[in-house]
């Protein structure tokens, strides 16, 4: 089984620490989906920019509709995070 060493918040430095601090500011914690990208901070940065545009950018869908779609797709895909 593959293993990814997750960087814990107290170990983070540089841009990873900035992303973790932002996550704590948003949610009060760093979720594992964010920690999974911790070995590659540029990937995490790009992923968070993508999420920001998808959820907060201009769209014919409301924020509530986008959140509902995310929940439904996660459920259909068996994602429980």
OpenMM code with the backbone's topology and positions (N, CA, C; nanometers):
from openmm import Vec3, app, unit

residues = "UNK UNK UNK UNK UNK UNK UNK UNK UNK UNK UNK UNK UNK UNK UNK UNK UNK UNK UNK UNK UNK UNK UNK UNK UNK UNK UNK UNK UNK UNK UNK UNK UNK UNK UNK UNK UNK UNK UNK UNK UNK UNK UNK UNK UNK UNK UNK UNK UNK UNK UNK UNK UNK UNK UNK UNK UNK UNK UNK UNK UNK UNK UNK UNK UNK UNK UNK UNK UNK UNK UNK UNK UNK UNK UNK UNK UNK UNK UNK UNK UNK".split()
positions = [
    Vec3(0.0838, -0.1173, 0.0000),
    Vec3(0.0000, 0.0000, 0.0000),
    Vec3(0.0888, 0.1243, 0.0000),
    Vec3(0.0544, 0.2205, -0.0823),
    Vec3(0.1306, 0.3447, -0.0906),
    Vec3(0.1134, 0.4261, 0.0365),
    Vec3(0.2155, 0.5029, 0.0687),
    Vec3(0.2114, 0.5881, 0.1863),
    Vec3(0.2595, 0.7276, 0.1487),
    Vec3(0.1847, 0.8281, 0.1871),
    Vec3(0.2247, 0.9669, 0.1669),
    Vec3(0.2515, 1.0248, 0.3048),
    Vec3(0.3734, 1.0760, 0.3243),
    Vec3(0.4042, 1.1388, 0.4518),
    Vec3(0.3416, 1.2771, 0.4527),
    Vec3(0.2424, 1.2959, 0.5367),
    Vec3(0.1731, 1.4233, 0.5469),
    Vec3(0.2514, 1.5173, 0.6379),
    Vec3(0.2647, 1.6404, 0.5962),
    Vec3(0.3308, 1.7416, 0.6779),
    Vec3(0.2268, 1.7980, 0.7740),
    Vec3(0.2543, 1.7892, 0.9026),
    Vec3(0.1632, 1.8404, 1.0040),
    Vec3(0.1791, 1.9913, 1.0161),
    Vec3(0.0757, 2.0608, 1.0622),
    Vec3(0.0821, 2.2072, 1.0710),
    Vec3(0.2037, 2.2605, 1.1468),
    Vec3(0.2431, 2.1960, 1.2544),
    Vec3(0.3575, 2.2457, 1.3318),
    Vec3(0.4910, 2.2266, 1.2586),
    Vec3(0.4925, 2.1462, 1.1517),
    Vec3(0.6138, 2.1221, 1.0732),
    Vec3(0.6224, 2.2108, 0.9490),
    Vec3(0.5140, 2.2740, 0.9123),
    Vec3(0.5065, 2.3475, 0.7858),
    Vec3(0.5903, 2.4747, 0.7885),
    Vec3(0.6504, 2.5042, 0.6725),
    Vec3(0.7269, 2.6272, 0.6547),
    Vec3(0.6922, 2.6873, 0.5195),
    Vec3(0.7304, 2.8120, 0.4987),
    Vec3(0.7159, 2.8773, 0.3688),
    Vec3(0.5723, 2.8830, 0.3197),
    Vec3(0.5553, 2.8557, 0.1891),
    Vec3(0.4216, 2.8649, 0.1296),
    Vec3(0.3261, 2.7607, 0.1869),
    Vec3(0.3788, 2.6461, 0.2295),
    Vec3(0.2925, 2.5450, 0.2908),
    Vec3(0.2364, 2.5982, 0.4222),
    Vec3(0.3183, 2.6630, 0.5025),
    Vec3(0.2701, 2.7222, 0.6273),
    Vec3(0.1628, 2.8268, 0.5984),
    Vec3(0.1834, 2.9076, 0.4942),
    Vec3(0.0832, 3.0080, 0.4572),
    Vec3(-0.0497, 2.9418, 0.4201),
    Vec3(-0.0432, 2.8316, 0.3439),
    Vec3(-0.1656, 2.7601, 0.3067),
    Vec3(-0.2321, 2.6990, 0.4301),
    Vec3(-0.1522, 2.6409, 0.5182),
    Vec3(-0.2082, 2.5830, 0.6405),
    Vec3(-0.2712, 2.6903, 0.7281),
    Vec3(-0.2044, 2.8045, 0.7421),
    Vec3(-0.2606, 2.9144, 0.8212),
    Vec3(-0.3935, 2.9608, 0.7621),
    Vec3(-0.4008, 2.9695, 0.6288),
    Vec3(-0.5258, 3.0077, 0.5624),
    Vec3(-0.6342, 2.9034, 0.5876),
    Vec3(-0.5977, 2.7753, 0.5831),
    Vec3(-0.6945, 2.6682, 0.6082),
    Vec3(-0.7490, 2.6770, 0.7502),
    Vec3(-0.6613, 2.7015, 0.8451),
    Vec3(-0.7044, 2.7150, 0.9850),
    Vec3(-0.7961, 2.8367, 0.9996),
    Vec3(-0.7636, 2.9437, 0.9288),
    Vec3(-0.8498, 3.0621, 0.9312),
    Vec3(-0.9876, 3.0361, 0.8745),
    Vec3(-0.9957, 2.9516, 0.7702),
    Vec3(-1.1246, 2.9202, 0.7072),
    Vec3(-1.2054, 2.8197, 0.7873),
    Vec3(-1.1386, 2.7138, 0.8319),
    Vec3(-1.2113, 2.5988, 0.8871),
    Vec3(-1.1744, 2.5648, 1.0308),
    Vec3(-1.0765, 2.6343, 1.0859),
    Vec3(-1.0348, 2.6032, 1.2220),
    Vec3(-0.9414, 2.4843, 1.2323),
    Vec3(-0.9067, 2.4276, 1.1181),
    Vec3(-0.8173, 2.3114, 1.1136),
    Vec3(-0.7662, 2.2907, 0.9713),
    Vec3(-0.6700, 2.2000, 0.9557),
    Vec3(-0.6205, 2.1627, 0.8234),
    Vec3(-0.6754, 2.0236, 0.7929),
    Vec3(-0.7649, 2.0160, 0.6958),
    Vec3(-0.8261, 1.8887, 0.6593),
    Vec3(-0.7238, 1.7991, 0.5891),
    Vec3(-0.7427, 1.6683, 0.5980),
    Vec3(-0.6489, 1.5728, 0.5381),
    Vec3(-0.6363, 1.5886, 0.3868),
    Vec3(-0.7432, 1.6313, 0.3187),
    Vec3(-0.7332, 1.6503, 0.1741),
    Vec3(-0.6281, 1.7563, 0.1420),
    Vec3(-0.6139, 1.8558, 0.2290),
    Vec3(-0.5108, 1.9584, 0.2122),
    Vec3(-0.3740, 1.9002, 0.2489),
    Vec3(-0.3674, 1.8270, 0.3586),
    Vec3(-0.2408, 1.7671, 0.4013),
    Vec3(-0.1867, 1.6692, 0.2979),
    Vec3(-0.2751, 1.6052, 0.2228),
    Vec3(-0.2318, 1.5083, 0.1223),
    Vec3(-0.1437, 1.5736, 0.0159),
    Vec3(-0.1658, 1.7021, -0.0084),
    Vec3(-0.0852, 1.7735, -0.1077),
    Vec3(0.0371, 1.8401, -0.0456),
    Vec3(0.0578, 1.8229, 0.0851),
    Vec3(0.1660, 1.8924, 0.1548),
    Vec3(0.3069, 1.8607, 0.1047),
    Vec3(0.3345, 1.7415, 0.0507),
    Vec3(0.4698, 1.7190, -0.0014),
    Vec3(0.5013, 1.8023, -0.1258),
    Vec3(0.3987, 1.8606, -0.1869),
    Vec3(0.4169, 1.9380, -0.3101),
    Vec3(0.3434, 2.0717, -0.2970),
    Vec3(0.3997, 2.1686, -0.2227),
    Vec3(0.3312, 2.2962, -0.2012),
    Vec3(0.2865, 2.3679, -0.3283),
    Vec3(0.3632, 2.3658, -0.4410),
    Vec3(0.3113, 2.4308, -0.5623),
    Vec3(0.1805, 2.3669, -0.6112),
    Vec3(0.1670, 2.2360, -0.5960),
    Vec3(0.0422, 2.1687, -0.6319),
    Vec3(-0.0710, 2.2157, -0.5408),
    Vec3(-0.0448, 2.2253, -0.4119),
    Vec3(-0.1463, 2.2736, -0.3180),
    Vec3(-0.1867, 2.4162, -0.3534),
    Vec3(-0.0901, 2.5026, -0.3829),
    Vec3(-0.1214, 2.6402, -0.4225),
    Vec3(-0.2135, 2.6421, -0.5444),
    Vec3(-0.1798, 2.5640, -0.6465),
    Vec3(-0.2602, 2.5593, -0.7693),
    Vec3(-0.3996, 2.5038, -0.7408),
    Vec3(-0.4074, 2.4018, -0.6575),
    Vec3(-0.5358, 2.3412, -0.6240),
    Vec3(-0.6261, 2.4408, -0.5510),
    Vec3(-0.5680, 2.5171, -0.4599),
    Vec3(-0.6480, 2.6141, -0.3851),
    Vec3(-0.6923, 2.7300, -0.4747),
    Vec3(-0.6089, 2.7702, -0.5715),
    Vec3(-0.6514, 2.8724, -0.6677),
    Vec3(-0.7675, 2.8194, -0.7525),
    Vec3(-0.7555, 2.6940, -0.7980),
    Vec3(-0.8618, 2.6305, -0.8769),
    Vec3(-0.9923, 2.6269, -0.7964),
    Vec3(-0.9834, 2.5839, -0.6716),
    Vec3(-1.1018, 2.5791, -0.5849),
    Vec3(-1.1621, 2.7192, -0.5697),
    Vec3(-1.0773, 2.8198, -0.5495),
    Vec3(-1.1274, 2.9561, -0.5323),
    Vec3(-1.2051, 3.0049, -0.6529),
    Vec3(-1.1532, 2.9783, -0.7722),
    Vec3(-1.2228, 3.0191, -0.8941),
    Vec3(-1.3520, 2.9396, -0.9106),
    Vec3(-1.3458, 2.8098, -0.8867),
    Vec3(-1.4643, 2.7249, -0.9046),
    Vec3(-1.5768, 2.7613, -0.8073),
    Vec3(-1.5407, 2.7940, -0.6845),
    Vec3(-1.6432, 2.8185, -0.5830),
    Vec3(-1.6786, 2.9660, -0.5641),
    Vec3(-1.5866, 3.0553, -0.5971),
    Vec3(-1.6107, 3.1970, -0.5703),
    Vec3(-1.6063, 3.2854, -0.6949),
    Vec3(-1.5622, 3.2307, -0.8077),
    Vec3(-1.5515, 3.3098, -0.9302),
    Vec3(-1.6866, 3.3341, -0.9953),
    Vec3(-1.6846, 3.4153, -1.0990),
    Vec3(-1.8072, 3.4452, -1.1736),
    Vec3(-1.8663, 3.3163, -1.2301),
    Vec3(-1.9966, 3.3013, -1.2161),
    Vec3(-2.0630, 3.1786, -1.2612),
    Vec3(-2.2131, 3.2035, -1.2701),
    Vec3(-2.2807, 3.1331, -1.3625),
    Vec3(-2.4275, 3.1422, -1.3638),
    Vec3(-2.4892, 3.0675, -1.2445),
    Vec3(-2.4094, 2.9869, -1.1746),
    Vec3(-2.4593, 2.9139, -1.0577),
    Vec3(-2.4365, 2.9955, -0.9314),
    Vec3(-2.5277, 2.9832, -0.8368),
    Vec3(-2.5093, 3.0479, -0.7079),
    Vec3(-2.4068, 2.9688, -0.6264),
    Vec3(-2.3587, 3.0302, -0.5199),
    Vec3(-2.2645, 2.9607, -0.4311),
    Vec3(-2.3312, 2.8367, -0.3719),
    Vec3(-2.4563, 2.8478, -0.3333),
    Vec3(-2.5289, 2.7338, -0.2763),
    Vec3(-2.5377, 2.6203, -0.3783),
    Vec3(-2.5678, 2.6516, -0.5029),
    Vec3(-2.5755, 2.5483, -0.6064),
    Vec3(-2.4395, 2.4804, -0.6248),
    Vec3(-2.3320, 2.5579, -0.6236),
    Vec3(-2.1986, 2.4994, -0.6397),
    Vec3(-2.1640, 2.4079, -0.5227),
    Vec3(-2.1963, 2.4511, -0.4022),
    Vec3(-2.1703, 2.3668, -0.2845),
    Vec3(-2.2524, 2.2385, -0.2916),
    Vec3(-2.3778, 2.2497, -0.3321),
    Vec3(-2.4630, 2.1315, -0.3440),
    Vec3(-2.4073, 2.0347, -0.4480),
    Vec3(-2.3624, 2.0866, -0.5608),
    Vec3(-2.3011, 2.0000, -0.6623),
    Vec3(-2.1776, 1.9301, -0.6073),
    Vec3(-2.0960, 2.0019, -0.5322),
    Vec3(-1.9760, 1.9417, -0.4742),
    Vec3(-2.0120, 1.8290, -0.3784),
    Vec3(-2.1148, 1.8487, -0.2977),
    Vec3(-2.1577, 1.7458, -0.2028),
    Vec3(-2.2102, 1.6232, -0.2773),
    Vec3(-2.2932, 1.6451, -0.3779),
    Vec3(-2.3505, 1.5328, -0.4527),
    Vec3(-2.2405, 1.4541, -0.5242),
    Vec3(-2.1495, 1.5228, -0.5908),
    Vec3(-2.0420, 1.4548, -0.6625),
    Vec3(-1.9531, 1.3760, -0.5636),
    Vec3(-1.9216, 1.4362, -0.4488),
    Vec3(-1.8422, 1.3658, -0.3492),
    Vec3(-1.9143, 1.2409, -0.3013),
    Vec3(-2.0415, 1.2518, -0.2767),
    Vec3(-2.1197, 1.1366, -0.2295),
    Vec3(-2.1234, 1.0259, -0.3354),
    Vec3(-2.1498, 1.0631, -0.4588),
    Vec3(-2.1542, 0.9643, -0.5681),
    Vec3(-2.0195, 0.8950, -0.5824),
    Vec3(-1.9111, 0.9694, -0.5632),
    Vec3(-1.7759, 0.9136, -0.5748),
    Vec3(-1.7276, 0.8432, -0.4481),
    Vec3(-1.8103, 0.8399, -0.3460),
    Vec3(-1.7724, 0.7710, -0.2224),
    Vec3(-1.6703, 0.8460, -0.1394),
    Vec3(-1.6619, 0.9788, -0.1559),
    Vec3(-1.5686, 1.0609, -0.0777),
    Vec3(-1.6370, 1.1056, 0.0512),
    Vec3(-1.5739, 1.0784, 0.1640),
    Vec3(-1.6362, 1.1090, 0.2919),
    Vec3(-1.5598, 1.2139, 0.3698),
    Vec3(-1.4745, 1.2918, 0.3047),
    Vec3(-1.3968, 1.3921, 0.3760),
    Vec3(-1.4709, 1.5221, 0.3897),
] * unit.nanometer
topology = app.Topology()
chain = topology.addChain("A")
for resn in residues:
    res = topology.addResidue(resn, chain)
    for name in ("N", "CA", "C"):
        topology.addAtom(name, app.Element.getBySymbol(name[0]), res)
